[in-house]
């Protein structure tokens, strides 16, 4: 049927002329032969599949070349490929069936082998079970023999012990030869008597040693623990005795210094400072820890506490101390009241309430010495003695008072000696004071604020302080050491739109060692500068950038800078261009035109 269909399909085509023998056909034939040889050299000669693909592709090229015979040749190619695929599938199926047939043929032999293996394993299992039963019987017999032997040994030991306790009146009957003696020696009565006496003597010695000389391991461990506990207690008592001796000596010196101060009462020295000076002179060879301990013990509050707690009621002492403070305030002795409150017993007057009382008094105080500032100074001077800094609220009030009175010398001393409880709010107060007051000591305030910002890990504010001090290189090095991000640097630039910082962040000059990491976009820098109180810096920066990097390329360079800025919006670019166009400089106007063209082109490209 297939041959009939093929014959009908051949008759349906028109008669075509024979293949020409011209030079074009010969050239094609020559190229095809070369291509076939070249491809066959690249494939594995032993693999018929690869050779088949080469000739298949060559046949396809011949079909494409002979366009007139293409339908006929395509049908021939399809028939050949179907035939080849049928043969290939038949081979695969024959291989599979052969394996299946072999498996079915070997199945009876495998089943026979499995049955034989089962019988062998059953025999081995029966042998193992028989051996286990035999070994269990032998083990039971050995255990019974060992138990009988233990009973016999126990009865022998009991009989010997009974004879020893009764003074040897009863004789133990020993059957069998005596170990270690020959037959002649075993029958010699005198020798046996001497050996018996020797054995009894050794047995009595061993029994006595067991009772008196030796003890159990647990008792030895208990004795060792008791000994170790005793040694530790002795060391602790020795250390406590030495500490009490030192404390007694220091208290003696402190009391003498306090009595001398009360007799003279110098105006420029407090009682605490006098006691500290006396202790420093008398105990200069003691280490720093001991001196610190002494400083803690020589405050007037501690002296009163050590002396009065053992004699009077502590509550009465505290009430008397507070009453004394109120009397000093009523007498307008504000300096003495401030020292009295700062050195109060257990710090009962070192509180925000006491500070509020001094603040209320200071509001109507017209003399040069502010009572609140007196209390703040006394409070800070006694921080080393109490080893406790004022809390955050009191530290803020102290800083506010010092700034109001413009006592930057006191504030610098407090910060350098670590007398304040540092917070970001306190640092902000000092920073705002520096920015709002144009005076010569701005650098001092910025340095203090920078130290506090660094202590509270507020890195952006610390960098702003450095930039305002014209320390741009140190600011960028600090930012690198603290791993600040690009957003942090943008925040710094917006808070402090400095021209030198702008150039460093854009990569101009050699101030920025991390220019590849922190190179800010052009639009961000220009927006910050034009929004600053001095927008002329934006024009100066734009001229510097144009002269250093963009002058040679012109609009293309501006377009590249605008396209590389994902932060600045189209509205912000228009604001920058308007600021440039408002300038009267011709050079800036040209730059504005180039920038406008670049922004317009970039915006159009983004919309498309």
Order of alpha helices (4+ residues) and beta strands (2+ residues): alpha-alpha-alpha-alpha-alpha-alpha-alpha-alpha-alpha-alpha-alpha-alpha-alpha-alpha-alpha-alpha-alpha-alpha-alpha-alpha-alpha-alpha-alpha-alpha-alpha-alpha-alpha-alpha-alpha
